[in-house]
């Protein structure tokens, strides 16, 4: 087994600079928070098939 290197004392932590919250940024109007996108209608999830009829025929034994 090898020897471990001696560890030096941890470096002093630099003082963290805290943000200044005495002045807040300008308010944003709710109307300016809305985004819009051009979208297309979703695809037909059944692919044009009548799934209710297919279910009935499959389970009726035809």
C-alpha positions, 0 to 999 in steps of 0.5 A, a space after each residue: 500500500 502506498 503512502 498518502 500525501 499529506 493534506 494541507 489545511 483548507 484554504 480560507 473561504 473567500 467571503 461570499 458577496 451577497 446580492 443587493 436586494 434593496 432595489 428590485 428590478 422593474 415589474 413586468 406586466 402580466 400581458 408581457 409574460 405571455 408567449 404565442 406560437 403558431 401550431 398545427 392541429 394534432 394528428 388523428 390518434 386513431 389514424 382514421 380507423 373506427 376503433 369502437 367498431 373494431 373493438 366490438 367485432 374483435 370481442 364479439 367473435 366475428 
